[in-house]
Amino acid sequence: MQAAIKELQDTVIVMAHIEKRQSEVLKDLAEFRIRTEQNLAGITDKLNGLIGYMEGQRPH
C-alpha cells in the first residue's frame, strides 16, 4: 500500500511539472504570436506606403 501511495505521489509531481512546462510553452507561443503580428502589421504598413509612393510616380 505504501508503495502504491508513493508511486501516485511521484506521478502527481511529474504531472505538475508537465503542466507547468506546458503553461510556459503556451505563454512563449502567445508572446511569439503577438510579436509576429506586430511585425506583419509593420511590414504591411511599409508595403502600403511603398505601393502608394510608386503609384504616385507613374506617368499619367
Residue frames relative to the residue before (quaternion, step in Angstrom):
aa qw qx qy qz dx dy dz
M 1.0000 0.0000 0.0000 0.0000 0.00 0.00 0.00
Q 0.6414 0.5273 -0.3189 0.4570 3.59 0.97 -0.88
A 0.6460 0.5296 -0.3135 0.4515 3.56 1.00 -0.87
A 0.6486 0.5124 -0.3137 0.4673 3.58 0.99 -0.83
I 0.6417 0.5137 -0.3198 0.4712 3.59 0.98 -0.85
K 0.6548 0.5090 -0.3081 0.4661 3.60 0.92 -0.90
E 0.6493 0.5146 -0.3165 0.4620 3.57 0.96 -0.85
L 0.6477 0.5076 -0.3128 0.4743 3.60 0.98 -0.82
Q 0.6445 0.5149 -0.3209 0.4653 3.58 0.96 -0.83
D 0.6489 0.5090 -0.3113 0.4722 3.57 0.95 -0.84
T 0.6443 0.5231 -0.3128 0.4621 3.56 1.00 -0.84
V 0.6468 0.5125 -0.3179 0.4668 3.59 0.95 -0.84
I 0.6357 0.5229 -0.3244 0.4662 3.59 1.00 -0.80
V 0.6565 0.5017 -0.3083 0.4714 3.57 0.92 -0.90
M 0.6549 0.5116 -0.3121 0.4605 3.59 0.93 -0.86
A 0.6312 0.5282 -0.3309 0.4616 3.59 1.00 -0.76
H 0.6512 0.5035 -0.3114 0.4748 3.58 0.99 -0.80
I 0.6366 0.5193 -0.3245 0.4689 3.58 1.00 -0.81
E 0.6556 0.5068 -0.3137 0.4636 3.60 0.90 -0.88
K 0.6371 0.5253 -0.3259 0.4604 3.59 0.97 -0.85
R 0.6721 0.4964 -0.2935 0.4645 3.56 0.89 -0.94
Q 0.6417 0.5153 -0.3257 0.4654 3.60 0.97 -0.81
S 0.6324 0.5269 -0.3268 0.4643 3.58 1.01 -0.78
E 0.6473 0.5111 -0.3134 0.4708 3.57 0.98 -0.83
V 0.6527 0.5083 -0.3153 0.4650 3.58 0.94 -0.87
L 0.6600 0.5027 -0.3121 0.4629 3.60 0.92 -0.86
K 0.6283 0.5220 -0.3303 0.4730 3.57 1.03 -0.75
D 0.6490 0.5138 -0.3100 0.4678 3.59 0.94 -0.89
L 0.6580 0.5078 -0.3066 0.4639 3.58 0.97 -0.85
A 0.6385 0.5178 -0.3262 0.4667 3.59 1.00 -0.78
E 0.6564 0.4986 -0.3082 0.4749 3.58 0.96 -0.84
F 0.6352 0.5210 -0.3208 0.4713 3.59 1.01 -0.80
R 0.6439 0.5247 -0.3163 0.4582 3.57 0.98 -0.86
I 0.6452 0.5154 -0.3212 0.4636 3.58 0.94 -0.86
R 0.6636 0.4951 -0.3059 0.4700 3.60 0.90 -0.92
T 0.6471 0.5237 -0.3174 0.4542 3.58 0.97 -0.85
E 0.6622 0.4981 -0.3038 0.4703 3.58 0.93 -0.89
Q 0.6383 0.5116 -0.3281 0.4724 3.61 1.02 -0.74
N 0.6511 0.5078 -0.3120 0.4700 3.58 0.97 -0.85
L 0.6577 0.5041 -0.3121 0.4646 3.59 0.95 -0.84
A 0.6301 0.5216 -0.3354 0.4674 3.58 1.02 -0.75
G 0.6517 0.5106 -0.3127 0.4656 3.58 0.98 -0.81
I 0.6489 0.5067 -0.3080 0.4768 3.57 0.97 -0.86
T 0.6366 0.5287 -0.3248 0.4580 3.58 0.97 -0.84
D 0.6461 0.5140 -0.3191 0.4654 3.58 0.93 -0.88
K 0.6695 0.4968 -0.3016 0.4626 3.59 0.92 -0.89
L 0.6559 0.5019 -0.3144 0.4681 3.58 0.96 -0.83
N 0.6482 0.5070 -0.3233 0.4672 3.57 0.96 -0.82
G 0.6377 0.5169 -0.3244 0.4700 3.58 1.04 -0.75
L 0.6550 0.5062 -0.3048 0.4710 3.57 0.98 -0.84
I 0.6344 0.5167 -0.3264 0.4733 3.58 0.98 -0.83
G 0.6598 0.5019 -0.3082 0.4667 3.59 0.92 -0.89
Y 0.6438 0.5182 -0.3179 0.4647 3.57 0.98 -0.83
M 0.6906 0.4791 -0.2848 0.4608 3.58 0.88 -0.95
E 0.6235 0.5228 -0.3504 0.4639 3.60 1.04 -0.66
G 0.6558 0.5078 -0.3043 0.4685 3.58 1.08 -0.66
Q 0.6645 0.5125 -0.2947 0.4571 3.62 1.21 -0.42
R 0.5382 0.6412 -0.4095 0.3627 3.59 1.21 -0.31
P 0.4507 -0.6611 0.5177 0.3030 3.60 -1.02 0.76
H 0.3451 -0.7514 0.5278 0.1944 3.56 -1.02 0.79
